[in-house]
Amino acid sequence: MQTSVDLRLARHGVILLLLGLLTGFVIARFHDRGLGDAAHLVGLIGGFGTIALALLWPKLRLNRFWSETGLWATATCMYLNWLGVVLLGAFGDRPGARAGGVLLGIAIWLSLLSALIILFGLRKPAAAPVAEETMSAAPSH
């Protein structure tokens, strides 16, 4: 049995939340503690946000392809945001920080794709066509 998209997205949210919580234990070891705090918060906020999106997901008007693409883009951008900030904070100005910057750049594009898919899924349903009989039976003034 295949797990629904909303449950898979919720699972990714909880994993990200756990990563954010665990990051809090190692903030003191970061090269830049401010970025350690940021990584902790990116994990927590991203995790809670992803869980909230999972609750919204069944209400989106998306076909299977766009739903799967949205799931992939959303989960991946959240992980890359967290990991990019972790690498920036852990490595400072060393080469690892450059990798963090690249990951954050990719995350920006995936975040944009995710937001556009979600926005498209939130569109209003098409109006039901009005039957001609109803229109002809309406009194004219």
C-alpha positions in Angstrom: 0.0 0.0 0.0 1.4 3.4 -1.0 1.5 6.1 1.6 -0.4 9.2 0.7 1.4 12.4 -0.2 0.2 14.3 2.9 1.5 11.6 5.3 4.9 11.4 3.5 5.1 15.2 3.7 4.2 15.1 7.4 6.9 12.5 8.0 9.5 14.8 6.3 8.3 17.6 8.5 8.8 15.5 11.7 12.3 14.4 10.5 13.2 18.1 9.9 11.8 19.1 13.3 14.0 16.4 14.9 17.0 17.6 12.9 16.3 21.2 14.2 16.0 19.9 17.8 19.3 17.9 17.6 21.0 21.0 16.1 20.2 22.8 19.3 22.5 20.4 21.2 25.6 21.3 19.1 25.2 25.1 18.7 28.1 25.7 21.0 30.4 23.7 18.6 29.6 25.8 15.6 32.2 28.2 14.1 29.6 30.9 14.1 27.1 30.4 16.9 24.7 32.9 15.4 24.4 30.7 12.4 24.1 27.7 14.7 21.0 29.4 16.3 19.7 30.1 12.8 20.2 26.4 11.7 18.3 25.3 14.9 15.4 27.7 14.0 15.4 26.8 10.3 15.0 23.1 11.3 12.2 23.9 13.8 10.3 26.4 11.7 10.8 24.3 8.5 9.6 21.2 10.3 6.5 22.8 11.7 5.8 24.5 8.4 6.1 21.2 6.5 3.7 19.5 8.9 1.2 22.4 8.4 1.5 22.0 4.6 0.9 18.3 5.0 -2.5 19.1 6.6 -3.3 21.5 3.7 -2.1 19.1 1.0 -5.4 17.0 0.6 -7.3 20.3 -0.1 -5.0 21.2 -3.0 -6.4 20.8 -6.5 -3.4 19.0 -8.1 -3.1 16.0 -10.3 -0.8 13.2 -9.3 2.3 14.6 -11.2 2.1 18.0 -9.7 1.3 16.7 -6.2 4.4 14.4 -6.3 6.5 17.2 -7.8 5.3 19.6 -5.1 6.1 17.0 -2.4 9.6 16.5 -3.7 10.3 20.2 -4.1 8.9 21.1 -0.7 10.7 18.4 1.3 14.0 18.9 -0.6 14.0 22.7 -0.2 13.4 22.4 3.5 16.2 19.9 4.0 18.6 22.0 1.9 17.7 25.1 3.8 18.6 23.5 7.1 21.7 21.7 5.8 23.0 24.9 4.0 22.7 27.0 7.2 24.4 24.1 9.2 27.3 24.1 6.8 27.7 27.9 6.8 27.7 28.0 10.6 29.9 24.9 11.1 32.6 25.8 8.6 32.8 29.6 8.7 34.8 30.8 5.8 36.3 27.4 4.9 35.3 25.3 1.8 32.4 23.6 3.6 30.7 27.0 3.9 30.9 27.3 0.1 28.9 24.1 -0.2 26.4 25.5 2.2 26.0 28.5 0.0 25.4 26.3 -3.1 22.8 24.3 -1.2 21.0 27.5 -0.2 21.0 28.7 -3.8 19.4 25.4 -4.9 16.9 25.6 -2.0 15.8 29.1 -3.2 14.8 27.7 -6.6 13.0 24.7 -5.1 11.2 26.9 -2.6 9.9 29.0 -5.5 8.8 25.9 -7.4 7.1 24.6 -4.3 5.3 27.9 -3.6 4.1 28.2 -7.2 2.7 24.6 -7.1 1.0 25.2 -3.8 -0.5 28.5 -5.0 -1.7 26.8 -8.2 -3.3 24.0 -6.1 -5.2 26.6 -4.0 -7.0 27.9 -7.1 -10.8 28.1 -7.0 -12.8 25.3 -8.6 -14.3 26.2 -11.9 -17.8 27.5 -11.7 -20.5 24.9 -12.6 -22.2 25.6 -15.9 -25.7 27.0 -15.6 -28.3 24.9 -17.3 -30.2 26.7 -20.1 -33.5 25.6 -18.7 -32.8 27.5 -15.5 -31.9 30.6 -17.4 -35.0 30.5 -19.5 -37.2 30.0 -16.5 -35.9 33.0 -14.7 -38.2 36.0 -14.8 -37.1 39.0 -16.8 -37.5 42.5 -15.5 
